[in-house]
Amino acid sequence: MKKCSLCHKEEITIVMTVIDKDGQVIELSLCKECAAKKGVGEIKKAKLNTEAILAELQEKISEEDHSLICINCGLSFADFRRQGRLGCEQCYESFASRLQPIIKRLHNATQHMGKGITEGKKKMTERFEIKKLRLTLQNAITKEDYEKAAKIRDQIRKMRTQQ
């Protein structure tokens, strides 16, 4: 029977590891009272109430989700969030602004790159990057930011020579 490392009287109930200011690792064996004095309590198991969890999830579905409705099939964005399925192909366009972040989080992209060999995928990614750079270049020219446009032009040339 081990005794508390602070009071040396009671039996230990909690063992904790502490790192002090100097980086020294100290292991403390504490009784219930000394642990309470140190501000360390027992970890209580959380009681999961299924109804409370469902109510909290319902609250997260906003009123805006109910008002956003597909013009083709009548599915609301709230229904999509509950079911996890879209109703038709038009839903992608109706909910585009809300679906983009979800699709990006799931697939790490919002543009379909196709399935294929890694070399082909690399070329496809480079083409996509060049396409984005061209749009950025066009915007820079429109805004008359010629310094930025020159940098982008050089970047496009460099990418083309690497292909």
Contact map, one row per residue, 1 for C-alpha under 8 A:
1110000000100000000000000000000000000000000000000000000000000000000000000000000000000000000000000000000000000000000000000000000000000000000000000000000000000000000
1111000000110000000000000000000000000000000000000000000000000000000000000000000000000000000000000000000000000000000000000000000000000000000000000000000000000000000
1111100111110000000000000000111000000000000000000000000000000000000000000000000000000000000000000000000000000000000000000000000000000000000000000000000000000000000
0111111111110000000000000000111001000000000000000000000000000000000000000000000000000000000000000000000000000000000000000000000000000000000000000000000000000000000
0011111100000000000000000001110000000000000000000000000000000000000000000000000000000000000000000000000000000000000000000000000000000000000000000000000000000000000
0001111100000000000000000000110001000000000000000000000000000000000000000000000000000000000000000000000000000000000000000000000000000000000000000000000000000000000
0001111111000000000000000000000001000000000000000000000000000000000000000000000000000000000000000000000000000000000000000000000000000000000000000000000000000000000
0011111111000000000000000000000000000000000000000000000000000000000000000000000000000000000000000000000000000000000000000000000000000000000000000000000000000000000
0011001111100000000000000000000000000000000000000000000000000000000000000000000000000000000000000000000000000000000000000000000000000000000000000000000000000000000
0011001111110000000000000000001000000000000000000000000000000000000000000000000000000000000000000000000000000000000000000000000000000000000000000000000000000000000
1111000011111000000000000000011000000000000000000000000000000000000000000000000000000000000000000000000000000000000000000000000000000000000000000000000000000000000
0111000001111110000000000000111100000000000000000000000000000000000000000000000000000000000000000000000000000000000000000000000000000000000000000000000000000000000
0000000000111110000000000000111100000000000000000000000000000000000000000000000000000000000000000000000000000000000000000000000000000000000000000000000000000000000
0000000000011111000000000000111100100000000000000000000000000000000000000000000000000000000000000000000000000000000000000000000000000000000000000000000000000000000
0000000000011111100000000011110000000000000000000000000000000000000000000000000000000000000000000000000000000000000000000000000000000000000000000000000000000000000
0000000000000111110000000011100000000000000000000000000000000000000000000000000000000000000000000000000000000000000000000000000000000000000000000000000000000000000
0000000000000011111000001111000000000000000000000000000000000000000000000000000000000000000000000000000000000000000000000000000000000000000000000000000000000000000
0000000000000001111100001111000000000000000000000000000000000000000000000000000000000000000000000000000000000000000000000000000000000000000000000000000000000000000
0000000000000000111111111100000000000000000000000000000000000000000000000000000000000000000000000000000000000000000000000000000000000000000000000000000000000000000
0000000000000000011111111100000000000000000000000000000000000000000000000000000000000000000000000000000000000000000000000000000000000000000000000000000000000000000
0000000000000000001111110000000000000000000000000000000000000000000000000000000000000000000000000000000000000000000000000000000000000000000000000000000000000000000
0000000000000000001111110000000000000000000000000000000000000000000000000000000000000000000000000000000000000000000000000000000000000000000000000000000000000000000
0000000000000000001111111000000000000000000000000000000000000000000000000000000000000000000000000000000000000000000000000000000000000000000000000000000000000000000
0000000000000000001111111100000000000000000000000000000000000000000000000000000000000000000000000000000000000000000000000000000000000000000000000000000000000000000
0000000000000000111100111110000000000000000000000000000000000000000000000000000000000000000000000000000000000000000000000000000000000000000000000000000000000000000
0000000000000000111100011111000000000000000000000000000000000000000000000000000000000000000000000000000000000000000000000000000000000000000000000000000000000000000
0000000000000011110000001111100000000000000000000000000000000000000000000000000000000000000000000000000000000000000000000000000000000000000000000000000000000000000
0000100000000011110000000111110000000000000000000000000000000000000000000000000000000000000000000000000000000000000000000000000000000000000000000000000000000000000
0011110000011111000000000011111000000000000000000000000000000000000000000000000000000000000000000000000000000000000000000000000000000000000000000000000000000000000
0011110000111110000000000001111111100000000000000000000000000000000000000000000000000000000000000000000000000000000000000000000000000000000000000000000000000000000
0011000001111100000000000000111111100000000000000000000000000000000000000000000000000000000000000000000000000000000000000000000000000000000000000000000000000000000
0000000000011100000000000000011111110000000000000000000000000000000000000000000000000000000000000000000000000000000000000000000000000000000000000000000000000000000
0000000000000000000000000000011111111000000000000000000000000000000000000000000000000000000000000000000000000000000000000000000000000000000000000000000000000000000
0001011000000000000000000000011111111100000000000000000000000000000000000000000000000000000000000000000000000000000000000000000000000000000000000000000000000000000
0000000000000100000000000000011111111111100000000000000000000000000000000000000000000000000000000000000000000000000000000000000000000000000000000000000000000000000
0000000000000000000000000000000111111111100000000000000000000000000000000000000000000000000000000000000000000000000000000000000000000000000000000000000000000000000
0000000000000000000000000000000011111111000000000000000000000000000000000000000000000000000000000000000000000000000000000000000000000000000000000000000000000000000
0000000000000000000000000000000001111111000000000000000000000000000000000000000000000000000000000000000000000000000000000000000000000000000000000000000000000000000
0000000000000000000000000000000000111111100000000000000000000000000000000000000000000000000000000000000000000000000000000000000000000000000000000000000000000000000
0000000000000000000000000000000000111111110000000000000000000000000000000000000000000000000000000000000000000000000000000000000000000000000000000000000000000000000
0000000000000000000000000000000000110011111000000000000000000000000000000000000000000000000000000000000000000000000000000000000000000000000000000000000000000000000
0000000000000000000000000000000000000001111100000000000000000000000000000000000000000000000000000000000000000000000000000000000000000000000000000000000000000000000
0000000000000000000000000000000000000000111110000000000000000000000000000000000000000000000000000000000000000000000000000000000000000000000000000000000000000000000
0000000000000000000000000000000000000000011111000000000000000000000000000000000000000000000000000000000000000000000000000000000000000000000000000000000000000000000
0000000000000000000000000000000000000000001111100000000000000000000000000000000000000000000000000000000000000000000000000000000000000000000000000000000000000000000
0000000000000000000000000000000000000000000111110000000000000000000000000000000000000000000000000000000000000000000000000000000000000000000000000000000000000000000
0000000000000000000000000000000000000000000011111000000000000000000000000000000000000000000000000000000000000000000000000000000000000000000000000000000000000000000
0000000000000000000000000000000000000000000001111100100000000000000000000000000000000000000000000000000000000000000000000000000000000000000000000000000000000000000
0000000000000000000000000000000000000000000000111111100000000000000000000000000000000000000000000000000000000000000000000000000000000000000000000000000000000000000
0000000000000000000000000000000000000000000000011111110000000000000000000000000000000000000000000000000000000000000000000000000000000000000000000000000000000000000
0000000000000000000000000000000000000000000000001111111000000000000000000000000000000000000000000000000000000000000000000000000000000000000000000000000000000000000
0000000000000000000000000000000000000000000000001111111100000000000000000000000000000000000000000000000000000000000000000000000000000000000000000000000000000000000
0000000000000000000000000000000000000000000000011111111110000000000000000000000000000000000000000000000000000000000000000000000000000000000000000000000000000000000
0000000000000000000000000000000000000000000000000111111111000000000000000000000000000000000000000000000000000000000000000000000000000000000000000000000000000000000
0000000000000000000000000000000000000000000000000011111111100000000000000000000000000000000000000000000000000000000000000000000000000000000000000000000000000000000
0000000000000000000000000000000000000000000000000001111111110000000000000000000000000000000000000000000000000000000000000000000000000000000000000000000000000000000
0000000000000000000000000000000000000000000000000000111111111000000000000000000000000000000000000000000000000000000000000000000000000000000000000000000000000000000
0000000000000000000000000000000000000000000000000000011111111000000000000000000000000000000000000000000000000000000000000000000000000000000000000000000000000000000
0000000000000000000000000000000000000000000000000000001111111100000000000000000000000000000000000000000000000000000000000000000000000000000000000000000000000000000
0000000000000000000000000000000000000000000000000000000111111100000000000000000000000000000000000000000000000000000000000000000000000000000000000000000000000000000
0000000000000000000000000000000000000000000000000000000011111110110000000000010010000000000000000000000000000000000000000000000000000000000000000000000000000000000
0000000000000000000000000000000000000000000000000000000000111111110000000000010000000000000000000000000000000000000000000000000000000000000000000000000000000000000
0000000000000000000000000000000000000000000000000000000000001111111000000000000000000000000000000000000000000000000000000000000000000000000000000000000000000000000
0000000000000000000000000000000000000000000000000000000000000111111100000000000000000000000000000000000000000000000000000000000000000000000000000000000000000000000
0000000000000000000000000000000000000000000000000000000000001111111100000001110000000000000000000000000000000000000000000000000000000000000000000000000000000000000
0000000000000000000000000000000000000000000000000000000000001111111110000001111000000000000000000000000000000000000000000000000000000000000000000000000000000000000
0000000000000000000000000000000000000000000000000000000000000011111110000001100000000000000000000000000000000000000000000000000000000000000000000000000000000000000
0000000000000000000000000000000000000000000000000000000000000001111111000001110000000000000001100000000000000000000000000000000000000000000000000000000000000000000
0000000000000000000000000000000000000000000000000000000000000000011111100111100000000000000001000000000000000000000000000000000000000000000000000000000000000000000
0000000000000000000000000000000000000000000000000000000000000000000111111111100000000000011001100000000000000000000000000000000000000000000000000000000000000000000
0000000000000000000000000000000000000000000000000000000000000000000011111100000000000000010001000000000000000000000000000000000000000000000000000000000000000000000
0000000000000000000000000000000000000000000000000000000000000000000001111100000000000001011000000000000000000000000000000000000000000000000000000000000000000000000
0000000000000000000000000000000000000000000000000000000000000000000001111110000000000011011000000000000000000000000000000000000000000000000000000000000000000000000
0000000000000000000000000000000000000000000000000000000000000000000011111111000000000000000000000000000000000000000000000000000000000000000000000000000000000000000
0000000000000000000000000000000000000000000000000000000000000000000011001111101100000110001000000000000000000000000000000000000000000000000000000000000000000000000
0000000000000000000000000000000000000000000000000000000000000000111111000111111100000000000000000000000000000000000000000000000000000000000000000000000000000000000
0000000000000000000000000000000000000000000000000000000000000000111111000011111110000000000000100000000000000000000000000000000000000000000000000000000000000000000
0000000000000000000000000000000000000000000000000000000000001100110100000001111111000000000000000000000000000000000000000000000000000000000000000000000000000000000
0000000000000000000000000000000000000000000000000000000000000000010000000011111111100000000000000000000000000000000000000000000000000000000000000000000000000000000
0000000000000000000000000000000000000000000000000000000000000000000000000011111111111110000000000000000000000000000000000000000000000000000000000000000000000000000
0000000000000000000000000000000000000000000000000000000000001000000000000000111111111000000000000000000000000000000000000000000000000000000000000000000000000000000
0000000000000000000000000000000000000000000000000000000000000000000000000000011111110000000000000000000000000000000000000000000000000000000000000000000000000000000
0000000000000000000000000000000000000000000000000000000000000000000000000000001111111000000000000000000000000000000000000000000000000000000000000000000000000000000
0000000000000000000000000000000000000000000000000000000000000000000000000000000111111100000000000000000000000000000000000000000000000000000000000000000000000000000
0000000000000000000000000000000000000000000000000000000000000000000000000000000110111110000000000000000000000000000000000000000000000000000000000000000000000000000
0000000000000000000000000000000000000000000000000000000000000000000000000010000100011111101100000000000000000000000000000000000000000000000000000000000000000000000
0000000000000000000000000000000000000000000000000000000000000000000000001010000100001111101000000000000000000000000000000000000000000000000000000000000000000000000
0000000000000000000000000000000000000000000000000000000000000000000000011000000000000111111100000000000000000000000000000000000000000000000000000000000000000000000
0000000000000000000000000000000000000000000000000000000000000000000000000000000000000111111110000000000000000000000000000000000000000000000000000000000000000000000
0000000000000000000000000000000000000000000000000000000000000000000001111000000000000001111111000000000000000000000000000000000000000000000000000000000000000000000
0000000000000000000000000000000000000000000000000000000000000000000001011010000000000111111111110000000000000000000000000000000000000000000000000000000000000000000
0000000000000000000000000000000000000000000000000000000000000000000000000000000000000101111111110010000000000000000000000000000000000000000000000000000000000000000
0000000000000000000000000000000000000000000000000000000000000000000000000000000000000000111111110000000000000000000000000000000000000000000000000000000000000000000
0000000000000000000000000000000000000000000000000000000000000000000111100000000000000000011111110000000000000000000000000000000000000000000000000000000000000000000
0000000000000000000000000000000000000000000000000000000000000000000101000000100000000000001111111110000000000000000000000000000000000000000000000000000000000000000
0000000000000000000000000000000000000000000000000000000000000000000000000000000000000000001111111111000000000000000000000000000000000000000000000000000000000000000
0000000000000000000000000000000000000000000000000000000000000000000000000000000000000000000000111111100000000000000000000000000000000000000000000000000000000000000
0000000000000000000000000000000000000000000000000000000000000000000000000000000000000000000000111111110000000000000000000000000000000000000000000000000000000000000
0000000000000000000000000000000000000000000000000000000000000000000000000000000000000000000100111111111000000000000000000000000000000000000000000000000000000000000
0000000000000000000000000000000000000000000000000000000000000000000000000000000000000000000000011111111100000100000000000000000000000000000000000000000000000000000
0000000000000000000000000000000000000000000000000000000000000000000000000000000000000000000000001111111110000000000000000000000000000000000000000000000000000000000
0000000000000000000000000000000000000000000000000000000000000000000000000000000000000000000000000111111111000000000000000000000000000000000000000000000000000000000
0000000000000000000000000000000000000000000000000000000000000000000000000000000000000000000000000011111111111100000000000000000000000000000000000000000000000000000
0000000000000000000000000000000000000000000000000000000000000000000000000000000000000000000000000001111111111100000000000000000000000000000000000000000000000000000
0000000000000000000000000000000000000000000000000000000000000000000000000000000000000000000000000000111111111000000000000000000000000000000000000000000000000000000
0000000000000000000000000000000000000000000000000000000000000000000000000000000000000000000000000000011111110000000000000000000000000000000000000000000000000000000
0000000000000000000000000000000000000000000000000000000000000000000000000000000000000000000000000000001111111100000000000000000000000000000000000000000000000000000
0000000000000000000000000000000000000000000000000000000000000000000000000000000000000000000000000000001111111100000000000000000000000000000000000000000000000000000
0000000000000000000000000000000000000000000000000000000000000000000000000000000000000000000000000000001110111111000000000000000000000000000000000000000000000000000
0000000000000000000000000000000000000000000000000000000000000000000000000000000000000000000000000001001100111111000000000000000000000000000000000000000000000000000
0000000000000000000000000000000000000000000000000000000000000000000000000000000000000000000000000000000000001111100000000000000000000000000000000000000000000000000
0000000000000000000000000000000000000000000000000000000000000000000000000000000000000000000000000000000000001111110000000000000000000000000000000000000000000000000
0000000000000000000000000000000000000000000000000000000000000000000000000000000000000000000000000000000000000011111000001001100000000000000000000000000000000000000
0000000000000000000000000000000000000000000000000000000000000000000000000000000000000000000000000000000000000001111100001000000000000000000000000000000000000000000
0000000000000000000000000000000000000000000000000000000000000000000000000000000000000000000000000000000000000000111110001000000000000000000000000000000000000000000
0000000000000000000000000000000000000000000000000000000000000000000000000000000000000000000000000000000000000000011111011000000000000000000000000000000000000000000
0000000000000000000000000000000000000000000000000000000000000000000000000000000000000000000000000000000000000000001111111000000000000000000000000000000000000000000
0000000000000000000000000000000000000000000000000000000000000000000000000000000000000000000000000000000000000000000111111100000000000000000000000000000000000000000
0000000000000000000000000000000000000000000000000000000000000000000000000000000000000000000000000000000000000000000011111110000000000000000000000000000000000000000
0000000000000000000000000000000000000000000000000000000000000000000000000000000000000000000000000000000000000000000111111111000000000000000000000000000000000000000
0000000000000000000000000000000000000000000000000000000000000000000000000000000000000000000000000000000000000000111111111111100000000000000000000000000000000000000
0000000000000000000000000000000000000000000000000000000000000000000000000000000000000000000000000000000000000000000001111111110000000000000000000000000000000000000
0000000000000000000000000000000000000000000000000000000000000000000000000000000000000000000000000000000000000000000000111111111000000000000000000000000000000000001
0000000000000000000000000000000000000000000000000000000000000000000000000000000000000000000000000000000000000000100000011111111100000000000000000000000000000000000
0000000000000000000000000000000000000000000000000000000000000000000000000000000000000000000000000000000000000000100000001111111110000000000000000000000000000000000
0000000000000000000000000000000000000000000000000000000000000000000000000000000000000000000000000000000000000000000000000111111111000000000000000000000000000010000
0000000000000000000000000000000000000000000000000000000000000000000000000000000000000000000000000000000000000000000000000011111111100000000000000000000000000000000
0000000000000000000000000000000000000000000000000000000000000000000000000000000000000000000000000000000000000000000000000001111111110000000000000000000000000000000
0000000000000000000000000000000000000000000000000000000000000000000000000000000000000000000000000000000000000000000000000000111111111000000000000000000000000000000
0000000000000000000000000000000000000000000000000000000000000000000000000000000000000000000000000000000000000000000000000000011111111100000000000000000000010010000
0000000000000000000000000000000000000000000000000000000000000000000000000000000000000000000000000000000000000000000000000000001111111110000000000000000000000000000
0000000000000000000000000000000000000000000000000000000000000000000000000000000000000000000000000000000000000000000000000000000111111111000000000000000000000000000
0000000000000000000000000000000000000000000000000000000000000000000000000000000000000000000000000000000000000000000000000000000011111111100000000000000100010000000
0000000000000000000000000000000000000000000000000000000000000000000000000000000000000000000000000000000000000000000000000000000001111111110000000000000100010000000
0000000000000000000000000000000000000000000000000000000000000000000000000000000000000000000000000000000000000000000000000000000000111111111000000000000000000000000
0000000000000000000000000000000000000000000000000000000000000000000000000000000000000000000000000000000000000000000000000000000000011111111100000000000100000000000
0000000000000000000000000000000000000000000000000000000000000000000000000000000000000000000000000000000000000000000000000000000000001111111110000001100110000000000
0000000000000000000000000000000000000000000000000000000000000000000000000000000000000000000000000000000000000000000000000000000000000111111111000000100000000000000
0000000000000000000000000000000000000000000000000000000000000000000000000000000000000000000000000000000000000000000000000000000000000011111111100000000000000000000
0000000000000000000000000000000000000000000000000000000000000000000000000000000000000000000000000000000000000000000000000000000000000001111111111101100000000000000
0000000000000000000000000000000000000000000000000000000000000000000000000000000000000000000000000000000000000000000000000000000000000000111111111100100000000000000
0000000000000000000000000000000000000000000000000000000000000000000000000000000000000000000000000000000000000000000000000000000000000000011111111000000000000000000
0000000000000000000000000000000000000000000000000000000000000000000000000000000000000000000000000000000000000000000000000000000000000000001111111000000000000000000
0000000000000000000000000000000000000000000000000000000000000000000000000000000000000000000000000000000000000000000000000000000000000000000111111100000000000000000
0000000000000000000000000000000000000000000000000000000000000000000000000000000000000000000000000000000000000000000000000000000000000000000111111111100000000000000
0000000000000000000000000000000000000000000000000000000000000000000000000000000000000000000000000000000000000000000000000000000000000000000110011111110000000000000
0000000000000000000000000000000000000000000000000000000000000000000000000000000000000000000000000000000000000000000000000000000000000000000000001111111000000000000
0000000000000000000000000000000000000000000000000000000000000000000000000000000000000000000000000000000000000000000000000000000000000000100100001111111100000000000
0000000000000000000000000000000000000000000000000000000000000000000000000000000000000000000000000000000000000000000000000000000000000000110110001111111110000000000
0000000000000000000000000000000000000000000000000000000000000000000000000000000000000000000000000000000000000000000000000000000000000000000000000111111111000000000
0000000000000000000000000000000000000000000000000000000000000000000000000000000000000000000000000000000000000000000000000000000000000000000000000011111111100000000
0000000000000000000000000000000000000000000000000000000000000000000000000000000000000000000000000000000000000000000000000000000000001101100000000001111111110000000
0000000000000000000000000000000000000000000000000000000000000000000000000000000000000000000000000000000000000000000000000000000000000000100000000000111111111000000
0000000000000000000000000000000000000000000000000000000000000000000000000000000000000000000000000000000000000000000000000000000000000000000000000000011111111100000
0000000000000000000000000000000000000000000000000000000000000000000000000000000000000000000000000000000000000000000000000000000000000000000000000000001111111110000
0000000000000000000000000000000000000000000000000000000000000000000000000000000000000000000000000000000000000000000000000000000001001100000000000000000111111111000
0000000000000000000000000000000000000000000000000000000000000000000000000000000000000000000000000000000000000000000000000000000000000000000000000000000011111111100
0000000000000000000000000000000000000000000000000000000000000000000000000000000000000000000000000000000000000000000000000000000000000000000000000000000001111111110
0000000000000000000000000000000000000000000000000000000000000000000000000000000000000000000000000000000000000000000000000000010001000000000000000000000000111111111
0000000000000000000000000000000000000000000000000000000000000000000000000000000000000000000000000000000000000000000000000000000000000000000000000000000000011111111
0000000000000000000000000000000000000000000000000000000000000000000000000000000000000000000000000000000000000000000000000000000000000000000000000000000000001111111
0000000000000000000000000000000000000000000000000000000000000000000000000000000000000000000000000000000000000000000000000000000000000000000000000000000000000111111
0000000000000000000000000000000000000000000000000000000000000000000000000000000000000000000000000000000000000000000000000010000000000000000000000000000000000011111
